Every structure is written in C-alpha cells, then in structure tokens.
Amino acid sequence: MIAPRRSLPPTLLLALLAACPGGAGNSTDSGGGTGDTGAGPGGTSATSATSGASATSGASATSGASVTSATSGATNATDPTTGAATSAGTTASTTAAATGTGGDPPPLGESCQGYATRYWDCCKAHCGWKGNVNPATDALASCDKNDQSLGADYDVPSACQNQSESSAFTCYDMAPWAVSATLAYGFAAVPASGDICGRCYQLQFDGTGHYNAQDPGSVALLGKTMIVQATNIGFDVGGGQFDILTPGGGVGMFDACSYQWGVDPSELGAVYGGFMTYCQQQVGGDHQKLKDCVQSRCDAVFGKPALAELAAGCQWYVQWYEVADNPNLHYQEVACPAALVERSGIDRGPLNDVGTCSGGAACTQQEMDMCDCSWTNNGQTCGQDDGSCCWTACCG
C-alpha cells in the first residue's frame, strides 16, 4: 500500500496537466485496485484505501455510475465484429458525437505516454460524492443493487462500505462500448490528485504491451482509439495509467460484485486481473484460446437478462479490445464527447479548462516541484523512463 496523494488546488492542477504525469506506474503484478471507498461530506475522503496496483489489469476500488443516459438500464446487443452496442439507441448518435463530424477524432499530435489497466468492483465512485466534483458540475449518480438510479442522492454509502440493497453501486451503463471498429468510449480511474472528475482523455494504442511488449491483444489494438472520462481516482494508479472500467476486469481490495450479482467471489476470476488473468492461468498465452476463455466467463457470470449491459461490456473487452493485457498508449486531455457526458452527467464544457500535456517538452522546475513521488516506493517502482516530468523529478 502506498500513501494517498495530496490534493492540488485548481490552479496548480492545470499547470500539472500541462506536463505528462510521471512514472511507469506503481505496480508489478496482475490486476490492481484503487480506491476511494466513499468520501464524507465536503469531499473529505476519510475511507480511501488502496489495494495494490497490478501490472496486468489494474483495478480501482470504486467505480462510476451514471443515470443520465437515455439508454440507462436498456438491454444492449453488440456487433459481433466491432463489439459496438446496437440497440436502445446507444450508438445511434455517438459516432457524430466523437468529433461533431461523424467520424473518429483526429490523431493526437504531441502527447503523453501511458498505459491502460482494467477493473470493475461495483463500488461507488470518488466522483459520486458531491464534495469531490467541481462545484460547477453535477456529481456522478449511482445505482442500487438492482441497477435502479439513486438520482441526485449523492450521500448514499458505497456498497463497499455497507452491503445492502439500497447501497450505492456502479451503474451498469458505465460499461465501455464501441462506436466503430476503431473508436470506443468508456470510463476510467486516474491518479488520485486534484480536480479530475469529468475530464476526458483520448487514448491512442501503440500496438505494444506495458509489461509484455508482444502481448497479442495489445498488438491487435494498434490503430484503435478510445476516449475515456475520469469518474474515479486510484491511490495505486500510477502516472500515465488509465484504469478502464471493464466488466470482468477484476475487483482488487474491494468487492461489492459478488454480493450484487449473487456469485461466489471465485466466479469473478483473479482478484487482481479478473477473467483475463484467470484465463491466462488456465490456457496460457494463445490469443484465440484466451478470447474464448474470457468470453465463456462473460457468458457464465453475466448470462442473466438483467445483466445484459455488463455482458455487452464484457463482450466488448473480448472483441473490440482484443483481451489486451495492459496496452501502451499515447494520450491527451480532450473535450468530452456528448455521449460520455450524457451517461455520466458530468459536464465540464462550460468550464473551458481542458489541459494539455507537453508530450516530452522540457520540464519546468514548477512542474517538477508539484510532483507527488509516493508512487515510486522509494525508487523501487520507477520502471522505465516514460519521458514525463514527474519521472524526471522522482526517479531521474
């Protein structure tokens, strides 16, 4: 466990966003988990905890929830080739929403280097507490055990603190989905620092794995782009790491899923790594066998009609995301697509505060002074230099 990162005032946060956040992460094992198990009034996160990040999947201890989507609670089918949702209007307008032009967003220019992990623990998200979001925006709504919206009742305890029918869980429509064969949308946990709720990031996968450069799933992602909105924080999510909310992605230290779905914890796969890590242990590295194994776990756990949205998100991981295991990527903060804002209800657009990262430009002393180096574990988890200012400040 590493110490929680300090919070930054908004002016310093924007300066920090102007530089690539640092480090190769703080994890070396499969899975991961981070979390804010529930902040108290005013956004003080007295119960935040970490579960130990992991190299192969990552997992945040709390997850997002949204009820503002017109398709919340709808049953989604998926295209067998792209994994794109095809029913209840979930993709009818999202392609155009990506850029306003009806196509994929333009490629990134200068950008930061990072990587993606995965998680789904069913808990309430950091951004589900009113005190943790920018005062100019709404918080993230949560759902009860039966995936019914809790609306604007942001004070309901997280299911990872209090397991009951009326506790706050992750809403099922937080699952990722494909907009096209090369573009997907979703939600993610990001490093625990500053005013992050509702910010969006464009991720371009470079065709390599973070811990296994030749990971076949990561190789297959080359040329694909994902835009994620930050709905959660992770005290064990390292600089440049995006812990993507993915059904079957793994629970970590906190697990409200076995209670919510009525399954034994063993059915969720590896504690850190979920279905994918479990399948690696069963069938090895053969890509098609891994995909088949993960799909079988998706079918077994999410086979009930009430879990159809989770089944679609799990199928997305198999088909669109190619069961990639910690893929490397380049990223940049971007304006949020309308489809993501519609689902989360967090709209930062009027704030006009999209930050940029320098893409490896020279670091200023001010940028480096703002880096929180707790993720380095006294230099033991620095990993490879990712070109970021915080890596330079903490490990250089």
Buried (B, 14 or more C-beta within 10 A) or exposed (E): EBEBBEBBEEEBBBBBBBBBBBBBBBBBBBBBBBBBBBBEEEBEBEBBBBBBBBBBBBBBBBBBBBBBBEBBBBBBBBBEEBBBBBBBBBBEBBBBBBBEEEBBBEEBEEBBBBBBBBBBBBBBBBBBBBBBBBEEBBBBBBBBBEBBBBEEEBBBBBBBBEBEEBBBBBBBBBBBBBBBBBBBBBBBBBBBBBBBBBBBBBBBBBBBBBBBEEBBBBBBBEEBBBBBBBBBBBBBBBBBBBBBBBBBBBBBBBBBBBBBBEEEEEBBBBBBBBBBBBBBEEBEEEBEBBBBBBBEBBEEBBEEEEBBBBBBBBBBBBBBBBBBBBBBBBBBBBBBBBBBBBBBBBBBEEBEBBBBBBBBBEBBEEBBEBBBBBBBEEEEBBBEBBBBBBBBBBBE
